[in-house]
Amino acid sequence: MPRHMRLGLFLLGTGSHVAGWRYPGAFDSFQDIDAVREIARVAERGCFDLIFMGDNLYADPAAHPSYTLRLEPLTMLAALASSTTHIGLGATVATTYSDPFTTARAFASLDHISKGRAAWNAVTGASPQAAPNFGRLHPNHAERYAIAGEYVDVVKGLWDCWAADALVADRVTGRYLDPAKIRALDHVGPHFSVKGPLNIGRAPQGHPIVLQAGGSGPGQVLAARTADVVFSVVQDFSEAQAQYAALKALLPKFGRAAGAVTVLPGVMPVVGRTDREAFEKLALLQGYIDGSNALQLLSDRFGTDMSPYDLDGPIPDLPLPDTYHSFSRAMLSKARREAMSLRDVYNLIAAARGHWVLCGSAESVADTLEAWFTGMAADGFNIMPSHFPGGLVDFVGLVVPILQERGLFRSGYAGRTLREHLGLPVPDRRE
């Protein structure tokens, strides 16, 4: 059976470009549900597999606008469930600053509300700035992943506490539930003690889809063991191929086939009808950059105060930080490979927060995406428009039809659930 490309939409209401909200006609708030609904309608018209909303748990006026001021993800996606019919709805809930019972219940509820379209991005929470908001210290990298591994197991265990046919609702006999098909979890582990069961029935998908974005060694192991979709940070085709192959090679160790996990590199496409038009759009966006914001993003991502360094000098010798491993590795590798200055890197940070920027005509963008897909560097892409709605409208109107004409991407939805879009079976209930 031929592979088909998967497309996710990374939803930041002001766009992935740090100054995308300044582009003429762009949405300038991530608190406007009507604007978010319009974005979702365009993505569903383009037959995207899912919308994905990242999250953070603190406000920094110097950070990206959509991370500083935003709607809470799960309530926003519940609202989108009523105005969409097919597209998957994914959100981040960090394992470091939440509890498994609440997370399992919330995503099961979203799966019922959306009729099988929910997805949970299980991340550890990389930012220590969040810790004071919860009255605790930020765990180190190893501890965060130890917590996350147990957390995901507990969530999946809670989803399995109910059989799909536990609800009887027999009006004649008055029997509402079959107690034999509901069980407690009774989990006791190093980090969590959770009785269960949930007070919500088995989700339409069995398990809502699990997303993961960790790029470190422990992150890759967690993804190979537990994730259905993995978001990656890449800048180079050969590196993307190597990362893709390495993750797929881990899957058999956990009894999983290569097709069990979908790998979606993040990419910010800037699309025009010609290359010149596309580069003019990118130049306009870059002209809006506030250097202090870009430098703050750079410091956050590298885990080091970058202000003392010469922006026009070489990249300093920086160790990998305790946060953002995949981002740091990709950016430092690219910078050293291409002899970039710190200014070059911070311009890339401002453009797409360190993700891959793909600028050109619709035909050239489609060519590149096809080459990465057929070259086994990706199973599809997490599309990160520079601004909304224009950046997404350009991609859906210009690039998607080319991918469809080439037989690489669907022209319509064949199923209703996110599992069906991804070609994944409903998991058996674990005993």
VEXDREN-2710 file (C-alpha; in Angstrom, 1 decimal):
% VEXDREN-2710
k/r/px/py/pz
1/MET/0.0/0.0/0.0
2/PRO/1.5/3.4/-1.0
3/ARG/2.5/5.9/1.7
4/HIS/0.5/9.1/1.8
5/MET/1.8/12.3/3.3
6/ARG/0.4/13.6/6.6
7/LEU/0.0/17.2/7.4
8/GLY/-0.4/18.9/10.8
9/LEU/-1.0/22.6/11.4
10/PHE/0.9/24.1/14.2
11/LEU/-1.5/26.7/15.5
12/LEU/-0.1/30.0/16.9
13/GLY/-2.7/32.7/16.5
14/THR/-0.2/35.4/15.7
15/GLY/1.8/33.1/13.4
16/SER/5.0/31.2/13.9
17/HIS/7.1/34.2/12.9
18/VAL/7.7/36.3/16.0
19/ALA/6.4/39.4/14.1
20/GLY/3.9/37.6/11.9
21/TRP/1.0/39.6/13.5
22/ARG/2.4/42.8/11.9
23/TYR/2.0/41.4/8.3
24/PRO/-0.8/43.3/6.5
25/GLY/-4.1/41.6/7.1
26/ALA/-2.8/39.2/9.7
27/PHE/-4.6/38.1/12.9
28/ASP/-3.0/39.9/15.8
29/SER/-4.5/38.0/18.8
30/PHE/-4.5/34.4/20.1
31/GLN/-7.6/35.2/22.2
32/ASP/-10.1/35.7/19.4
33/ILE/-12.0/32.4/19.0
34/ASP/-13.6/33.6/15.8
35/ALA/-10.1/34.0/14.2
36/VAL/-9.1/30.6/15.5
37/ARG/-12.3/29.1/14.0
38/GLU/-11.5/30.6/10.6
39/ILE/-8.0/29.1/10.8
40/ALA/-9.5/25.7/11.5
41/ARG/-11.9/26.0/8.6
42/VAL/-9.1/26.7/6.2
43/ALA/-7.0/23.8/7.5
44/GLU/-10.0/21.4/7.2
45/ARG/-10.7/22.6/3.7
46/GLY/-7.1/21.7/3.0
47/CYS/-7.7/18.1/4.4
48/PHE/-5.1/18.5/7.1
49/ASP/-4.8/15.6/9.5
50/LEU/-4.8/17.6/12.6
51/ILE/-4.4/21.0/14.2
52/PHE/-1.8/21.1/17.0
53/MET/-1.6/23.7/19.7
54/GLY/1.6/23.9/21.7
55/ASP/1.5/25.5/25.1
56/ASN/3.6/27.1/27.9
57/LEU/2.7/27.9/31.5
58/TYR/4.2/31.3/32.1
59/ALA/3.9/34.8/30.6
60/ASP/7.0/36.7/29.4
61/PRO/6.4/40.0/27.5
62/ALA/9.7/39.5/25.7
63/ALA/8.7/36.1/24.3
64/HIS/6.7/35.1/21.3
65/PRO/3.3/36.9/21.4
66/SER/1.3/33.7/21.1
67/TYR/3.1/32.1/24.1
68/THR/2.6/35.2/26.2
69/LEU/-1.1/35.8/25.6
70/ARG/-3.3/33.0/24.5
71/LEU/-6.4/30.8/25.0
72/GLU/-6.0/27.7/27.2
73/PRO/-5.6/24.8/24.7
74/LEU/-8.2/22.3/25.8
75/THR/-11.1/24.7/26.2
76/MET/-10.2/26.2/22.9
77/LEU/-10.2/22.8/21.1
78/ALA/-13.5/21.9/22.7
79/ALA/-14.9/25.0/21.1
80/LEU/-13.3/24.0/17.7
81/ALA/-14.9/20.6/17.9
82/SER/-18.3/22.0/17.4
83/SER/-17.3/24.0/14.3
84/THR/-15.2/21.3/12.5
85/THR/-16.1/17.8/11.5
86/HIS/-13.0/15.9/10.4
87/ILE/-9.7/17.5/11.4
88/GLY/-7.9/16.2/14.5
89/LEU/-7.5/18.4/17.5
90/GLY/-4.2/18.2/19.4
91/ALA/-2.9/20.1/22.5
92/THR/0.0/20.1/24.8
93/VAL/-0.3/19.2/28.5
94/ALA/3.0/19.0/30.3
95/THR/3.7/15.9/32.5
96/THR/5.8/18.0/34.9
97/TYR/3.0/20.4/35.9
98/SER/-0.2/18.4/35.8
99/ASP/-1.6/15.1/37.1
100/PRO/-2.4/11.9/35.1
101/PHE/-6.0/11.5/36.2
102/THR/-7.0/15.1/35.1
103/THR/-5.2/14.7/31.8
104/ALA/-6.7/11.3/31.0
105/ARG/-10.2/12.6/31.8
106/ALA/-9.8/15.8/29.8
107/PHE/-8.6/14.1/26.6
108/ALA/-11.1/11.3/26.9
109/SER/-13.8/14.0/27.2
110/LEU/-12.4/15.9/24.1
111/ASP/-12.4/12.6/22.2
112/HIS/-16.1/12.1/23.0
113/ILE/-17.0/15.8/22.2
114/SER/-15.1/15.6/18.9
115/LYS/-16.3/12.1/18.0
116/GLY/-12.8/10.6/17.9
117/ARG/-10.4/13.5/17.0
118/ALA/-8.5/14.2/20.2
119/ALA/-4.7/14.1/20.5
120/TRP/-2.4/14.8/23.5
121/ASN/1.1/16.2/23.1
122/ALA/2.9/14.6/26.1
123/VAL/5.9/16.8/26.8
124/THR/7.9/17.2/30.0
125/GLY/7.7/21.0/30.0
126/ALA/11.2/22.4/29.2
127/SER/10.9/25.9/30.7
128/PRO/11.9/26.4/34.3
129/GLN/10.0/29.7/34.3
130/ALA/6.9/27.7/34.8
131/ALA/7.9/26.2/38.1
132/PRO/7.1/29.2/40.4
133/ASN/3.6/29.2/39.0
134/PHE/3.1/25.8/40.6
135/GLY/5.1/26.4/43.8
136/ARG/7.8/23.9/43.0
137/LEU/11.3/23.5/41.6
138/HIS/11.9/22.5/38.0
139/PRO/13.2/18.9/37.8
140/ASN/16.3/18.2/35.8
141/HIS/16.1/16.5/32.4
142/ALA/16.5/12.9/33.6
143/GLU/14.0/13.3/36.3
144/ARG/11.5/15.0/34.0
145/TYR/11.6/12.0/31.6
146/ALA/11.4/9.5/34.4
147/ILE/8.2/11.3/35.5
148/ALA/6.9/11.5/31.9
149/GLY/7.4/7.8/31.3
150/GLU/5.3/6.8/34.3
151/TYR/2.8/9.5/33.6
152/VAL/2.0/8.3/30.1
153/ASP/1.6/4.7/31.3
154/VAL/-0.9/5.9/33.9
155/VAL/-2.9/7.9/31.4
156/LYS/-3.1/5.0/29.0
157/GLY/-4.0/2.7/31.9
158/LEU/-6.8/5.0/32.9
159/TRP/-8.1/5.1/29.3
160/ASP/-8.2/1.3/29.5
161/CYS/-10.3/1.1/32.7
162/TRP/-13.5/1.1/30.8
163/ALA/-14.5/-1.5/28.1
164/ALA/-16.2/0.0/25.1
165/ASP/-19.4/-1.8/25.9
166/ALA/-19.5/-1.0/29.6
167/LEU/-22.5/1.3/29.1
168/VAL/-25.6/-0.8/28.8
169/ALA/-28.5/1.6/29.4
170/ASP/-31.1/-1.1/29.2
171/ARG/-34.5/0.7/29.8
172/VAL/-36.3/-2.6/30.3
173/THR/-34.1/-4.1/33.0
174/GLY/-32.9/-0.8/34.4
175/ARG/-29.3/-1.9/34.1
176/TYR/-27.2/1.1/33.2
177/LEU/-23.6/-0.2/33.5
178/ASP/-21.9/-3.5/33.5
179/PRO/-19.6/-3.4/36.5
180/ALA/-17.6/-6.4/35.2
181/LYS/-16.4/-4.2/32.3
182/ILE/-15.1/-1.4/34.5
183/ARG/-12.0/-1.8/36.6
184/ALA/-9.8/0.2/38.9
185/LEU/-6.2/1.0/37.8
186/ASP/-4.6/0.7/41.3
187/HIS/-1.3/2.2/40.1
188/VAL/1.4/2.7/42.7
189/GLY/4.8/3.9/41.3
190/PRO/7.8/6.1/42.1
191/HIS/6.0/9.3/41.1
192/PHE/2.2/8.6/41.1
193/SER/-0.4/6.7/43.1
194/VAL/-3.7/6.6/41.1
195/LYS/-6.7/4.5/42.0
196/GLY/-9.0/4.9/39.0
197/PRO/-11.2/4.3/37.1
198/LEU/-12.1/7.5/35.3
199/ASN/-15.6/8.7/35.5
200/ILE/-15.9/8.8/31.7
201/GLY/-16.3/5.9/29.4
202/ARG/-13.8/4.5/26.9
203/ALA/-12.8/7.1/24.3
204/PRO/-14.1/6.6/20.7
205/GLN/-10.5/6.1/19.6
206/GLY/-9.8/3.7/22.4
207/HIS/-6.8/5.9/23.3
208/PRO/-6.7/9.5/22.0
209/ILE/-3.6/9.9/19.8
210/VAL/-0.4/10.6/21.7
211/LEU/2.0/13.2/20.2
212/GLN/5.6/13.7/21.4
213/ALA/8.2/16.2/20.6
214/GLY/11.3/15.3/22.6
215/GLY/14.6/15.2/20.6
216/SER/17.0/14.0/23.3
217/GLY/17.9/10.3/23.8
218/PRO/15.3/9.8/26.6
219/GLY/12.8/11.8/24.5
220/GLN/13.3/9.5/21.5
221/VAL/12.9/6.4/23.7
222/LEU/9.7/7.7/25.2
223/ALA/8.4/8.5/21.7
224/ALA/9.3/5.1/20.3
225/ARG/7.6/3.4/23.3
226/THR/4.4/5.5/23.6
227/ALA/3.8/8.0/20.8
228/ASP/1.7/7.8/17.6
229/VAL/3.1/11.0/16.1
230/VAL/6.5/12.6/16.7
231/PHE/7.2/16.3/15.9
232/SER/10.9/16.9/15.0
233/VAL/13.1/19.9/14.7
234/VAL/15.4/19.7/11.6
235/GLN/17.3/22.0/9.4
236/ASP/19.1/19.6/7.0
237/PHE/17.9/16.8/4.8
238/SER/20.6/14.3/5.7
239/GLU/20.1/15.0/9.4
240/ALA/16.4/14.5/9.0
241/GLN/17.0/11.2/7.3
242/ALA/19.3/10.1/10.1
243/GLN/16.8/11.1/12.8
244/TYR/14.0/9.4/11.0
245/ALA/15.9/6.2/10.6
246/ALA/17.1/6.2/14.2
247/LEU/13.5/6.6/15.6
248/LYS/12.1/3.9/13.3
249/ALA/14.9/1.6/14.3
250/LEU/13.9/1.9/17.9
251/LEU/10.3/0.8/17.3
252/PRO/10.9/-3.0/17.1
253/LYS/12.5/-2.9/20.5
254/PHE/9.0/-2.1/21.9
255/GLY/7.1/-4.5/19.6
256/ARG/6.0/-1.8/17.2
257/ALA/6.1/-1.6/13.4
258/ALA/7.6/1.3/11.5
259/GLY/4.2/2.6/10.4
260/ALA/3.1/2.8/14.1
261/VAL/4.7/6.2/14.5
262/THR/4.3/9.2/12.1
263/VAL/7.2/11.6/12.0
264/LEU/6.4/15.2/11.2
265/PRO/9.2/17.8/11.0
266/GLY/8.2/21.4/11.6
267/VAL/8.5/23.7/8.6
268/MET/7.5/27.3/8.1
269/PRO/6.6/27.6/4.4
270/VAL/6.7/31.1/2.9
271/VAL/4.9/30.6/-0.4
272/GLY/4.5/32.7/-3.5
273/ARG/3.4/32.2/-7.1
274/THR/7.0/32.8/-8.0
275/ASP/10.3/32.6/-6.0
276/ARG/10.6/36.4/-6.1
277/GLU/7.1/36.9/-4.6
278/ALA/7.9/34.4/-1.8
279/PHE/11.2/36.0/-0.9
280/GLU/9.6/39.5/-0.9
281/LYS/7.1/38.2/1.6
282/LEU/9.9/36.8/3.8
283/ALA/11.9/40.1/3.5
284/LEU/8.8/42.0/4.6
285/LEU/8.4/39.7/7.7
286/GLN/12.1/40.0/8.6
287/GLY/11.8/43.8/8.4
288/TYR/9.3/43.7/11.3
289/ILE/11.8/41.9/13.7
290/ASP/12.4/43.5/17.1
291/GLY/16.0/42.5/17.8
292/SER/15.4/42.4/21.6
293/ASN/12.6/39.8/21.2
294/ALA/14.7/37.7/18.9
295/LEU/17.7/37.8/21.3
296/GLN/15.4/36.8/24.1
297/LEU/14.1/33.8/22.1
298/LEU/17.7/32.8/21.3
299/SER/18.7/33.0/25.0
300/ASP/15.7/30.9/26.0
301/ARG/16.4/28.2/23.4
302/PHE/20.1/27.9/24.1
303/GLY/19.7/28.2/27.9
304/THR/22.4/30.8/28.0
305/ASP/22.3/34.6/28.2
306/MET/23.4/35.5/24.7
307/SER/23.6/39.3/25.2
308/PRO/27.4/39.4/26.0
309/TYR/28.3/37.8/22.7
310/ASP/29.2/39.6/19.5
311/LEU/26.3/39.2/17.1
312/ASP/28.6/39.3/14.1
313/GLY/31.1/36.9/15.5
314/PRO/31.1/33.1/15.4
315/ILE/28.9/30.8/17.4
316/PRO/30.3/30.4/20.9
317/ASP/31.2/27.0/22.2
318/LEU/27.9/26.2/23.9
319/PRO/27.0/23.0/25.7
320/LEU/23.6/21.5/25.1
321/PRO/21.2/23.0/27.7
322/ASP/19.0/21.1/30.1
323/THR/16.0/22.3/27.9
324/TYR/15.2/22.3/24.2
325/HIS/17.7/19.5/23.3
326/SER/16.4/18.9/19.7
327/PHE/16.2/22.6/18.9
328/SER/19.7/23.3/20.3
329/ARG/21.3/20.3/18.5
330/ALA/19.7/21.2/15.1
331/MET/20.6/24.9/15.3
332/LEU/24.2/24.5/16.6
333/SER/24.8/21.8/13.9
334/LYS/23.5/24.0/11.2
335/ALA/25.4/27.1/12.4
336/ARG/28.7/25.3/12.5
337/ARG/28.2/23.5/9.3
338/GLU/27.4/26.7/7.4
339/ALA/29.8/29.0/9.4
340/MET/26.9/31.2/10.5
341/SER/27.3/34.2/12.7
342/LEU/25.2/34.6/15.8
343/ARG/23.2/37.3/13.9
344/ASP/22.4/34.7/11.2
345/VAL/21.1/32.3/13.9
346/TYR/19.0/34.9/15.6
347/ASN/17.4/35.9/12.4
348/LEU/16.4/32.3/11.9
349/ILE/15.1/32.2/15.5
350/ALA/12.9/35.3/14.7
351/ALA/11.7/33.8/11.5
352/ALA/10.5/30.4/12.9
353/ARG/11.9/29.9/16.4
354/GLY/14.6/27.7/15.0
355/HIS/12.4/25.5/12.8
356/TRP/13.1/25.0/9.1
357/VAL/12.1/27.9/6.9
358/LEU/11.1/26.9/3.3
359/CYS/10.7/29.9/1.0
360/GLY/9.8/29.8/-2.7
361/SER/7.2/29.2/-5.3
362/ALA/4.4/26.8/-4.7
363/GLU/6.0/24.4/-7.2
364/SER/9.5/24.5/-5.5
365/VAL/8.0/24.1/-2.0
366/ALA/6.0/21.1/-3.2
367/ASP/9.2/19.7/-4.8
368/THR/11.1/19.9/-1.6
369/LEU/8.3/18.4/0.6
370/GLU/8.0/15.6/-1.9
371/ALA/11.8/15.0/-1.9
372/TRP/11.9/14.8/1.9
373/PHE/8.8/12.5/2.0
374/THR/10.0/10.1/-0.7
375/GLY/13.6/10.3/0.6
376/MET/12.4/8.8/4.0
377/ALA/13.2/12.0/6.0
378/ALA/9.6/12.5/7.0
379/ASP/6.1/10.9/6.9
380/GLY/4.7/14.4/6.4
381/PHE/5.1/17.8/7.9
382/ASN/3.9/20.0/10.8
383/ILE/3.1/23.2/8.9
384/MET/3.9/26.4/10.8
385/PRO/2.5/29.4/8.8
386/SER/4.4/32.7/9.4
387/HIS/1.1/34.5/9.9
388/PHE/-2.6/33.8/9.8
389/PRO/-4.8/33.6/7.8
390/GLY/-2.6/34.5/4.8
391/GLY/0.3/32.1/5.3
392/LEU/-2.1/29.2/5.7
393/VAL/-4.3/30.3/2.8
394/ASP/-1.2/30.4/0.6
395/PHE/-0.2/26.9/1.5
396/VAL/-3.7/25.4/1.2
397/GLY/-4.5/27.3/-2.1
398/LEU/-1.1/26.9/-3.8
399/VAL/0.8/23.9/-2.4
400/VAL/-1.8/21.4/-1.4
401/PRO/-3.3/21.1/-4.9
402/ILE/0.1/20.2/-6.3
403/LEU/0.6/17.5/-3.7
404/GLN/-2.9/16.2/-4.4
405/GLU/-2.2/16.2/-8.2
406/ARG/0.9/14.1/-7.6
407/GLY/-1.0/11.6/-5.5
408/LEU/1.0/12.4/-2.4
409/PHE/-1.8/13.8/-0.3
410/ARG/-5.5/13.1/0.1
411/SER/-8.2/15.0/-1.8
412/GLY/-10.8/14.3/0.8
413/TYR/-11.3/12.6/4.2
414/ALA/-11.9/8.9/4.0
415/GLY/-12.7/8.5/7.7
416/ARG/-14.0/10.6/10.6
417/THR/-11.5/9.9/13.4
418/LEU/-7.9/11.0/13.7
419/ARG/-6.8/7.4/14.0
420/GLU/-8.4/6.7/10.6
421/HIS/-6.7/9.7/9.0
422/LEU/-3.3/8.4/10.3
423/GLY/-4.1/4.8/9.3
424/LEU/-3.9/3.5/12.9
425/PRO/-6.1/0.8/14.4
426/VAL/-8.0/1.3/17.6
427/PRO/-5.8/-0.2/20.3
428/ASP/-6.9/-3.3/22.2
429/ARG/-7.9/-2.8/25.8
430/ARG/-5.0/-3.9/27.9
431/GLU/-5.8/-6.3/30.7
END
